[in-house]
Amino acid sequence: MTGPCFCGLPVISYVCHFQSHAGNALPIAAFIYWRSFKWAQSSYMHPAYAFDAARCVDAKDGDDRGKFGEHYGRYSDIAKLVVALSGAVIAFLINLLADEKRSAAVGSLVRGMPIIVGFFGLSIAFLLAFMSFASYLYEEYCHSKSFETYTRRKYAHVSATASTGVLLFILGTVWLTVTMFG
């Protein structure tokens, strides 16, 4: 079963069906999250992390005490940029769909639009979750007496959430580019 669907090329029909549902981005996101989590969890073997460099006793390359705000600021700025770009792409695609005068060349983009919106929407959700988790866990860390609350598992969740959001943005961008310019 083949038919013109993806970028005007004959492909297997389930690819056409796959890209026609935004929910199909969810299993891909779950797989990316799971792999990122496993990698982050296995990359550092200590039971707890020093969330803020002020508590870090083995700091290399100088004194980084109290620099959490600067480090988190870099990551959150990247996350905010990706969230803004993802939202703009979603708005552009919805506007394109609502345009009554769209050309025939937009047809392949319209067919691939649901999964593209799914990728960008999940990217937004994961990056907002990353910023929320990181802030919450830092507050929990600061108010604990032992400073052992930021465990390897929590680190892996935060790291996997951020990397999944960025990778979904990249995947959505690639899928959009291939769909448009194929």
MARZABA-925757 format. One record per residue: residue in three letters; residue number from 1; x, y, z of N, C-alpha, C, O in turn. Coordinates in steps of 0.05 Angstrom, whole numbers, plus 5000, padded with zeros to 4 digits. Example, Ala and Ser with C-alpha at 12.3 -4.5 7.8 and 13.67 -1.06 7.14 Angstrom:
! residues 2
('ALA'; 1; (5264; 4886; 5156); (5246; 4910; 5156); (5264; 4934; 5156); (5285; 4934; 5169));
('SER'; 2; (5257; 4955; 5142); (5273; 4979; 5143); (5258; 5001; 5157); (5268; 5023; 5161));
//
This chain:
! residues 182
('MET'; 1; (5017; 4976; 5000); (5000; 5000; 5000); (5017; 5025; 5000); (5030; 5031; 5020));
('THR'; 2; (5018; 5038; 4978); (5033; 5063; 4977); (5014; 5084; 4965); (4994; 5078; 4953));
('GLY'; 3; (5022; 5108; 4970); (5006; 5130; 4959); (5021; 5156; 4964); (5037; 5158; 4982));
('PRO'; 4; (5016; 5177; 4948); (5029; 5202; 4952); (5019; 5215; 4978); (4995; 5221; 4980));
('CYS'; 5; (5036; 5219; 4996); (5028; 5230; 5021); (5049; 5248; 5033); (5044; 5272; 5038));
('PHE'; 6; (5073; 5237; 5037); (5094; 5252; 5051); (5111; 5266; 5030); (5127; 5253; 5016));
('CYS'; 7; (5109; 5292; 5029); (5125; 5308; 5010); (5120; 5300; 4981); (5138; 5304; 4965));
('GLY'; 8; (5097; 5290; 4975); (5091; 5282; 4948); (5104; 5257; 4938); (5101; 5249; 4915));
('LEU'; 9; (5118; 5243; 4956); (5131; 5218; 4948); (5114; 5194; 4956); (5100; 5195; 4976));
('PRO'; 10; (5115; 5173; 4940); (5100; 5149; 4949); (5113; 5136; 4972); (5137; 5130; 4972));
('VAL'; 11; (5098; 5132; 4993); (5109; 5120; 5017); (5088; 5100; 5028); (5065; 5099; 5019));
('ILE'; 12; (5097; 5084; 5047); (5079; 5065; 5059); (5057; 5081; 5074); (5062; 5101; 5087));
('SER'; 13; (5032; 5071; 5072); (5009; 5086; 5081); (5010; 5091; 5112); (4998; 5111; 5121));
('TYR'; 14; (5022; 5073; 5127); (5022; 5078; 5156); (5039; 5103; 5164); (5034; 5115; 5185));
('VAL'; 15; (5058; 5111; 5147); (5073; 5136; 5153); (5054; 5159; 5150); (5055; 5178; 5166));
('CYS'; 16; (5037; 5158; 5130); (5017; 5180; 5126); (4998; 5180; 5150); (4992; 5202; 5161));
('HIS'; 17; (4989; 5157; 5159); (4971; 5156; 5181); (4985; 5164; 5207); (4974; 5178; 5224));
('PHE'; 18; (5011; 5156; 5210); (5026; 5163; 5234); (5028; 5193; 5238); (5025; 5203; 5260));
('GLN'; 19; (5034; 5208; 5217); (5039; 5236; 5220); (5012; 5252; 5221); (5013; 5276; 5225));
('SER'; 20; (4990; 5238; 5218); (4964; 5252; 5218); (4952; 5255; 5246); (4930; 5264; 5249));
('HIS'; 21; (4966; 5247; 5267); (4956; 5249; 5294); (4977; 5261; 5313); (5000; 5251; 5314));
('ALA'; 22; (4970; 5282; 5327); (4989; 5295; 5345); (4996; 5277; 5368); (5019; 5279; 5378));
('GLY'; 23; (4979; 5259; 5376); (4984; 5240; 5398); (5007; 5221; 5392); (5018; 5209; 5410));
('ASN'; 24; (5013; 5217; 5366); (5035; 5199; 5359); (5063; 5210; 5367); (5082; 5196; 5367));
('ALA'; 25; (5064; 5235; 5374); (5089; 5247; 5384); (5094; 5238; 5412); (5117; 5239; 5421));
('LEU'; 26; (5073; 5230; 5427); (5076; 5222; 5455); (5094; 5198; 5459); (5112; 5198; 5477));
('PRO'; 27; (5091; 5176; 5444); (5109; 5153; 5449); (5138; 5159; 5442); (5156; 5149; 5454));
('ILE'; 28; (5142; 5176; 5422); (5169; 5185; 5415); (5181; 5201; 5438); (5204; 5197; 5446));
('ALA'; 29; (5165; 5219; 5450); (5174; 5235; 5472); (5180; 5217; 5496); (5199; 5221; 5511));
('ALA'; 30; (5163; 5197; 5501); (5167; 5179; 5524); (5193; 5163; 5520); (5208; 5159; 5539));
('PHE'; 31; (5199; 5154; 5496); (5223; 5140; 5491); (5248; 5158; 5495); (5267; 5149; 5507));
('ILE'; 32; (5247; 5182; 5485); (5269; 5201; 5488); (5273; 5207; 5518); (5296; 5207; 5527));
('TYR'; 33; (5251; 5211; 5533); (5254; 5216; 5561); (5266; 5192; 5576); (5284; 5196; 5592));
('TRP'; 34; (5257; 5168; 5570); (5267; 5144; 5583); (5297; 5141; 5578); (5312; 5135; 5596));
('ARG'; 35; (5306; 5144; 5553); (5334; 5141; 5547); (5351; 5163; 5560); (5372; 5158; 5570));
('SER'; 36; (5340; 5187; 5560); (5355; 5209; 5573); (5357; 5205; 5603); (5378; 5210; 5615));
('PHE'; 37; (5335; 5195; 5615); (5335; 5189; 5644); (5355; 5168; 5650); (5371; 5171; 5669));
('LYS'; 38; (5355; 5146; 5635); (5374; 5124; 5640); (5403; 5133; 5637); (5421; 5126; 5653));
('TRP'; 39; (5408; 5149; 5616); (5435; 5159; 5612); (5444; 5177; 5635); (5466; 5175; 5646));
('ALA'; 40; (5426; 5196; 5643); (5433; 5214; 5665); (5437; 5200; 5691); (5454; 5207; 5707));
('GLN'; 41; (5420; 5180; 5696); (5422; 5165; 5721); (5448; 5149; 5723); (5459; 5145; 5745));
('SER'; 42; (5457; 5139; 5701); (5482; 5122; 5701); (5507; 5139; 5698); (5529; 5128; 5701));
('SER'; 43; (5505; 5165; 5692); (5529; 5180; 5687); (5543; 5190; 5712); (5567; 5197; 5711));
('TYR'; 44; (5530; 5189; 5735); (5542; 5199; 5760); (5534; 5180; 5782); (5510; 5176; 5786));
('MET'; 45; (5553; 5169; 5796); (5546; 5147; 5814); (5544; 5155; 5844); (5539; 5138; 5861));
('HIS'; 46; (5547; 5180; 5851); (5544; 5188; 5878); (5514; 5188; 5886); (5497; 5193; 5868));
('PRO'; 47; (5508; 5183; 5911); (5479; 5181; 5918); (5465; 5208; 5918); (5441; 5210; 5915));
('ALA'; 48; (5480; 5230; 5923); (5468; 5257; 5923); (5486; 5277; 5910); (5510; 5273; 5908));
('TYR'; 49; (5474; 5298; 5900); (5488; 5318; 5885); (5490; 5344; 5902); (5472; 5349; 5918));
('ALA'; 50; (5510; 5360; 5898); (5512; 5386; 5909); (5498; 5405; 5889); (5509; 5412; 5868));
('PHE'; 51; (5473; 5412; 5895); (5457; 5427; 5876); (5470; 5454; 5870); (5471; 5463; 5847));
('ASP'; 52; (5478; 5467; 5891); (5491; 5493; 5888); (5521; 5490; 5893); (5529; 5475; 5911));
('ALA'; 53; (5536; 5504; 5877); (5565; 5501; 5880); (5575; 5511; 5907); (5598; 5505; 5914));
('ALA'; 54; (5559; 5525; 5922); (5567; 5535; 5948); (5572; 5511; 5967); (5587; 5513; 5986));
('ARG'; 55; (5559; 5489; 5962); (5561; 5465; 5978); (5581; 5445; 5966); (5586; 5424; 5978));
('CYS'; 56; (5593; 5451; 5944); (5610; 5432; 5930); (5638; 5433; 5943); (5651; 5454; 5943));
('VAL'; 57; (5647; 5410; 5953); (5673; 5409; 5966); (5695; 5402; 5946); (5719; 5407; 5952));
('ASP'; 58; (5688; 5390; 5924); (5709; 5383; 5905); (5708; 5400; 5880); (5712; 5390; 5857));
('ALA'; 59; (5702; 5426; 5883); (5700; 5444; 5860); (5727; 5447; 5847); (5747; 5452; 5860));
('LYS'; 60; (5726; 5443; 5821); (5751; 5446; 5806); (5748; 5473; 5791); (5726; 5484; 5789));
('ASP'; 61; (5769; 5482; 5780); (5769; 5507; 5764); (5761; 5531; 5780); (5745; 5548; 5770));
('GLY'; 62; (5770; 5534; 5804); (5764; 5558; 5819); (5740; 5555; 5838); (5729; 5534; 5842));
('ASP'; 63; (5733; 5578; 5849); (5711; 5579; 5869); (5685; 5586; 5855); (5682; 5608; 5845));
('ASP'; 64; (5666; 5567; 5855); (5640; 5571; 5842); (5618; 5574; 5863); (5595; 5569; 5856));
('ARG'; 65; (5624; 5582; 5887); (5604; 5582; 5908); (5582; 5602; 5902); (5586; 5625; 5893));
('GLY'; 66; (5557; 5593; 5906); (5534; 5610; 5903); (5527; 5617; 5875); (5514; 5637; 5870));
('LYS'; 67; (5535; 5601; 5856); (5532; 5607; 5827); (5508; 5593; 5815); (5505; 5592; 5791));
('PHE'; 68; (5490; 5582; 5832); (5467; 5568; 5820); (5450; 5586; 5802); (5442; 5578; 5781));
('GLY'; 69; (5446; 5611; 5811); (5429; 5629; 5795); (5441; 5634; 5767); (5425; 5635; 5748));
('GLU'; 70; (5466; 5636; 5765); (5479; 5641; 5739); (5476; 5616; 5722); (5469; 5617; 5698));
('HIS'; 71; (5482; 5593; 5733); (5480; 5568; 5718); (5451; 5562; 5710); (5446; 5556; 5687));
('TYR'; 72; (5433; 5565; 5729); (5405; 5560; 5722); (5395; 5581; 5702); (5378; 5574; 5685));
('GLY'; 73; (5404; 5605; 5704); (5396; 5626; 5686); (5403; 5619; 5657); (5387; 5625; 5639));
('ARG'; 74; (5426; 5608; 5653); (5433; 5600; 5625); (5414; 5578; 5614); (5404; 5580; 5592));
('TYR'; 75; (5409; 5558; 5631); (5391; 5537; 5622); (5363; 5546; 5618); (5349; 5539; 5599));
('SER'; 76; (5353; 5563; 5637); (5326; 5572; 5635); (5323; 5592; 5611); (5301; 5593; 5599));
('ASP'; 77; (5343; 5607; 5605); (5342; 5625; 5581); (5340; 5609; 5556); (5325; 5616; 5538));
('ILE'; 78; (5355; 5587; 5554); (5353; 5569; 5530); (5325; 5557; 5529); (5312; 5556; 5508));
('ALA'; 79; (5315; 5548; 5552); (5288; 5536; 5553); (5267; 5557; 5545); (5248; 5551; 5530));
('LYS'; 80; (5269; 5582; 5555); (5250; 5603; 5547); (5251; 5609; 5518); (5230; 5613; 5505));
('LEU'; 81; (5274; 5609; 5506); (5277; 5614; 5477); (5264; 5591; 5461); (5249; 5597; 5442));
('VAL'; 82; (5269; 5567; 5469); (5257; 5544; 5455); (5226; 5544; 5458); (5212; 5538; 5440));
('VAL'; 83; (5216; 5551; 5482); (5187; 5553; 5487); (5175; 5574; 5469); (5154; 5570; 5456));
('ALA'; 84; (5188; 5597; 5467); (5178; 5619; 5450); (5178; 5611; 5420); (5159; 5616; 5406));
('LEU'; 85; (5200; 5598; 5411); (5201; 5590; 5383); (5180; 5568; 5378); (5168; 5568; 5356));
('SER'; 86; (5177; 5549; 5396); (5157; 5528; 5392); (5129; 5540; 5391); (5113; 5532; 5374));
('GLY'; 87; (5123; 5559; 5408); (5097; 5572; 5408); (5092; 5587; 5382); (5070; 5587; 5371));
('ALA'; 88; (5113; 5600; 5372); (5111; 5615; 5347); (5106; 5596; 5323); (5090; 5602; 5306));
('VAL'; 89; (5119; 5573; 5323); (5114; 5553; 5301); (5086; 5543; 5303); (5073; 5541; 5282));
('ILE'; 90; (5076; 5536; 5326); (5049; 5527; 5329); (5029; 5548; 5320); (5010; 5542; 5305));
('ALA'; 91; (5033; 5573; 5328); (5016; 5595; 5319); (5017; 5598; 5288); (4996; 5602; 5276));
('PHE'; 92; (5041; 5596; 5277); (5043; 5599; 5248); (5028; 5576; 5234); (5014; 5581; 5214));
('LEU'; 93; (5031; 5552; 5244); (5018; 5529; 5231); (4987; 5531; 5233); (4973; 5524; 5214));
('ILE'; 94; (4978; 5539; 5256); (4949; 5542; 5259); (4938; 5565; 5242); (4917; 5562; 5230));
('ASN'; 95; (4953; 5587; 5239); (4946; 5608; 5222); (4945; 5599; 5192); (4928; 5606; 5177));
('LEU'; 96; (4965; 5583; 5185); (4966; 5572; 5158); (4942; 5553; 5153); (4931; 5554; 5131));
('LEU'; 97; (4935; 5538; 5172); (4912; 5521; 5170); (4886; 5536; 5166); (4868; 5528; 5152));
('ALA'; 98; (4884; 5559; 5180); (4860; 5575; 5179); (4858; 5593; 5154); (4837; 5603; 5148));
('ASP'; 99; (4880; 5596; 5140); (4880; 5612; 5116); (4864; 5599; 5094); (4870; 5577; 5086));
('GLU'; 100; (4844; 5613; 5084); (4827; 5602; 5064); (4840; 5603; 5036); (4831; 5588; 5018));
('LYS'; 101; (4860; 5619; 5032); (4873; 5622; 5006); (4899; 5607; 5003); (4916; 5615; 4988));
('ARG'; 102; (4902; 5586; 5018); (4927; 5571; 5017); (4931; 5557; 4991); (4912; 5549; 4978));
('SER'; 103; (4956; 5555; 4983); (4962; 5543; 4957); (4963; 5512; 4959); (4962; 5501; 4981));
('ALA'; 104; (4964; 5499; 4936); (4965; 5470; 4936); (4992; 5460; 4947); (4993; 5437; 4957));
('ALA'; 105; (5013; 5476; 4947); (5039; 5468; 4957); (5038; 5465; 4988); (5055; 5452; 4999));
('VAL'; 106; (5018; 5476; 5000); (5016; 5474; 5029); (5003; 5448; 5038); (5003; 5441; 5062));
('GLY'; 107; (4993; 5433; 5019); (4979; 5408; 5025); (4995; 5388; 5041); (4985; 5377; 5060));
('SER'; 108; (5020; 5384; 5033); (5036; 5364; 5047); (5042; 5374; 5076); (5044; 5358; 5094));
('LEU'; 109; (5045; 5400; 5079); (5050; 5411; 5105); (5025; 5407; 5123); (5027; 5401; 5147));
('VAL'; 110; (5002; 5411; 5112); (4977; 5408; 5127); (4974; 5379; 5135); (4965; 5374; 5158));
('ARG'; 111; (4981; 5360; 5119); (4979; 5332; 5126); (4998; 5324; 5148); (4992; 5308; 5165));
('GLY'; 112; (5022; 5336; 5149); (5041; 5330; 5170); (5039; 5348; 5194); (5053; 5344; 5214));
('MET'; 113; (5020; 5367; 5193); (5018; 5387; 5215); (5011; 5375; 5242); (5023; 5384; 5262));
('PRO'; 114; (4994; 5355; 5245); (4987; 5346; 5272); (5011; 5336; 5288); (5014; 5344; 5311));
('ILE'; 115; (5028; 5319; 5276); (5051; 5309; 5291); (5071; 5331; 5297); (5085; 5331; 5317));
('ILE'; 116; (5074; 5350; 5278); (5092; 5373; 5282); (5083; 5390; 5306); (5099; 5397; 5323));
('VAL'; 117; (5057; 5395; 5307); (5045; 5410; 5330); (5049; 5394; 5355); (5054; 5405; 5377));
('GLY'; 118; (5046; 5367; 5353); (5051; 5350; 5376); (5080; 5352; 5387); (5084; 5355; 5411));
('PHE'; 119; (5099; 5352; 5369); (5127; 5354; 5377); (5132; 5381; 5391); (5144; 5382; 5412));
('PHE'; 120; (5123; 5403; 5378); (5128; 5429; 5390); (5113; 5434; 5416); (5123; 5446; 5434));
('GLY'; 121; (5088; 5423; 5417); (5072; 5426; 5441); (5085; 5411; 5465); (5086; 5421; 5487));
('LEU'; 122; (5094; 5386; 5459); (5107; 5371; 5480); (5134; 5383; 5488); (5142; 5382; 5511));
('SER'; 123; (5147; 5396; 5469); (5172; 5410; 5475); (5166; 5432; 5496); (5181; 5436; 5515));
('ILE'; 124; (5145; 5447; 5491); (5137; 5468; 5510); (5131; 5456; 5537); (5141; 5466; 5558));
('ALA'; 125; (5116; 5435; 5538); (5108; 5423; 5563); (5132; 5412; 5579); (5134; 5417; 5603));
('PHE'; 126; (5151; 5399; 5565); (5174; 5388; 5578); (5192; 5411; 5589); (5203; 5408; 5610));
('LEU'; 127; (5196; 5432; 5573); (5214; 5453; 5582); (5201; 5470; 5605); (5216; 5479; 5623));
('LEU'; 128; (5175; 5473; 5605); (5162; 5486; 5628); (5165; 5469; 5653); (5169; 5479; 5675));
('ALA'; 129; (5161; 5443; 5649); (5165; 5424; 5671); (5194; 5425; 5682); (5198; 5424; 5706));
('PHE'; 130; (5213; 5427; 5664); (5241; 5429; 5672); (5246; 5453; 5689); (5258; 5451; 5711));
('MET'; 131; (5236; 5476; 5681); (5241; 5501; 5696); (5227; 5499; 5723); (5237; 5508; 5743));
('SER'; 132; (5203; 5487; 5724); (5188; 5484; 5749); (5203; 5464; 5768); (5206; 5470; 5791));
('PHE'; 133; (5210; 5441; 5757); (5224; 5421; 5773); (5250; 5432; 5785); (5256; 5428; 5808));
('ALA'; 134; (5266; 5445; 5768); (5292; 5455; 5777); (5288; 5476; 5799); (5303; 5475; 5819));
('SER'; 135; (5269; 5493; 5796); (5264; 5514; 5817); (5254; 5501; 5843); (5264; 5507; 5865));
('TYR'; 136; (5235; 5483; 5840); (5224; 5469; 5864); (5246; 5453; 5879); (5248; 5455; 5903));
('LEU'; 137; (5261; 5438; 5864); (5282; 5421; 5876); (5304; 5438; 5889); (5316; 5430; 5909));
('TYR'; 138; (5310; 5461; 5877); (5330; 5478; 5889); (5320; 5489; 5916); (5335; 5490; 5935));
('GLU'; 139; (5295; 5497; 5916); (5283; 5507; 5942); (5283; 5485; 5963); (5289; 5490; 5986));
('GLU'; 140; (5276; 5461; 5954); (5276; 5438; 5973); (5304; 5433; 5983); (5308; 5428; 6007));
('TYR'; 141; (5323; 5435; 5966); (5352; 5431; 5973); (5361; 5453; 5993); (5374; 5446; 6013));
('CYS'; 142; (5354; 5478; 5988); (5363; 5500; 6005); (5351; 5498; 6033); (5364; 5507; 6052));
('HIS'; 143; (5327; 5488; 6035); (5314; 5487; 6061); (5317; 5461; 6076); (5306; 5457; 6097));
('SER'; 144; (5333; 5443; 6065); (5338; 5418; 6080); (5362; 5422; 6098); (5379; 5439; 6094));
('LYS'; 145; (5363; 5406; 6119); (5385; 5408; 6138); (5410; 5393; 6129); (5432; 5401; 6136));
('SER'; 146; (5406; 5372; 6114); (5429; 5355; 6106); (5441; 5361; 6079); (5462; 5352; 6072));
('PHE'; 147; (5426; 5376; 6062); (5434; 5382; 6035); (5439; 5357; 6019); (5456; 5356; 6001));
('GLU'; 148; (5425; 5336; 6026); (5427; 5310; 6011); (5401; 5304; 5997); (5396; 5281; 5990));
('THR'; 149; (5385; 5324; 5992); (5358; 5319; 5980); (5359; 5317; 5950); (5341; 5305; 5938));
('TYR'; 150; (5379; 5328; 5937); (5381; 5327; 5908); (5395; 5301; 5900); (5419; 5301; 5895));
('THR'; 151; (5379; 5280; 5899); (5390; 5253; 5894); (5396; 5249; 5864); (5389; 5265; 5847));
('ARG'; 152; (5409; 5227; 5859); (5415; 5220; 5831); (5390; 5217; 5815); (5389; 5225; 5791));
('ARG'; 153; (5369; 5206; 5826); (5344; 5202; 5812); (5331; 5229; 5805); (5321; 5232; 5783));
('LYS'; 154; (5331; 5248; 5824); (5320; 5274; 5818); (5336; 5289; 5797); (5325; 5302; 5779));
('TYR'; 155; (5363; 5286; 5799); (5380; 5298; 5778); (5373; 5286; 5751); (5371; 5301; 5731));
('ALA'; 156; (5369; 5260; 5749); (5363; 5247; 5724); (5336; 5256; 5713); (5334; 5260; 5689));
('HIS'; 157; (5317; 5260; 5731); (5291; 5270; 5721); (5293; 5299; 5710); (5282; 5305; 5689));
('VAL'; 158; (5307; 5316; 5724); (5311; 5343; 5714); (5326; 5344; 5688); (5318; 5358; 5669));
('SER'; 159; (5347; 5329; 5687); (5364; 5328; 5663); (5348; 5316; 5639); (5350; 5327; 5617));
('ALA'; 160; (5333; 5295; 5644); (5318; 5282; 5623); (5295; 5300; 5613); (5289; 5301; 5589));
('THR'; 161; (5283; 5315; 5631); (5261; 5333; 5624); (5272; 5355; 5606); (5259; 5361; 5585));
('ALA'; 162; (5294; 5366; 5613); (5306; 5388; 5596); (5315; 5377; 5569); (5309; 5389; 5548));
('SER'; 163; (5329; 5355; 5569); (5340; 5345; 5544); (5317; 5335; 5526); (5319; 5337; 5501));
('THR'; 164; (5296; 5324; 5537); (5273; 5315; 5521); (5260; 5339; 5508); (5252; 5337; 5484));
('GLY'; 165; (5256; 5361; 5523); (5244; 5385; 5511); (5260; 5396; 5488); (5249; 5403; 5467));
('VAL'; 166; (5286; 5397; 5491); (5303; 5407; 5469); (5304; 5388; 5445); (5302; 5397; 5422));
('LEU'; 167; (5306; 5362; 5451); (5306; 5342; 5429); (5280; 5341; 5414); (5279; 5337; 5390));
('LEU'; 168; (5257; 5345; 5428); (5231; 5346; 5414); (5229; 5371; 5396); (5218; 5370; 5375));
('PHE'; 169; (5241; 5393; 5406); (5242; 5417; 5389); (5258; 5412; 5364); (5249; 5419; 5342));
('ILE'; 170; (5281; 5399; 5367); (5298; 5393; 5343); (5283; 5374; 5325); (5283; 5378; 5300));
('LEU'; 171; (5271; 5353; 5336); (5256; 5334; 5320); (5233; 5348; 5305); (5228; 5342; 5282));
('GLY'; 172; (5218; 5365; 5319); (5197; 5380; 5306); (5207; 5397; 5283); (5194; 5399; 5262));
('THR'; 173; (5229; 5410; 5288); (5241; 5427; 5267); (5250; 5411; 5243); (5245; 5419; 5220));
('VAL'; 174; (5262; 5388; 5247); (5270; 5370; 5225); (5246; 5360; 5210); (5245; 5360; 5186));
('TRP'; 175; (5226; 5351; 5225); (5201; 5341; 5213); (5188; 5363; 5196); (5178; 5357; 5174));
('LEU'; 176; (5187; 5387; 5207); (5175; 5409; 5192); (5191; 5416; 5167); (5179; 5420; 5146));
('THR'; 177; (5217; 5416; 5169); (5234; 5421; 5146); (5231; 5400; 5124); (5228; 5407; 5101));
('VAL'; 178; (5231; 5375; 5132); (5228; 5353; 5113); (5200; 5355; 5100); (5198; 5350; 5076));
('THR'; 179; (5180; 5361; 5115); (5153; 5362; 5105); (5150; 5386; 5086); (5136; 5383; 5065));
('MET'; 180; (5163; 5408; 5092); (5160; 5431; 5075); (5177; 5429; 5049); (5167; 5435; 5027));
('PHE'; 181; (5202; 5420; 5052); (5221; 5422; 5030); (5228; 5395; 5018); (5241; 5393; 4998));
('GLY'; 182; (5220; 5373; 5032); (5224; 5346; 5026); (5242; 5338; 5005); (5246; 5314; 5000));
//
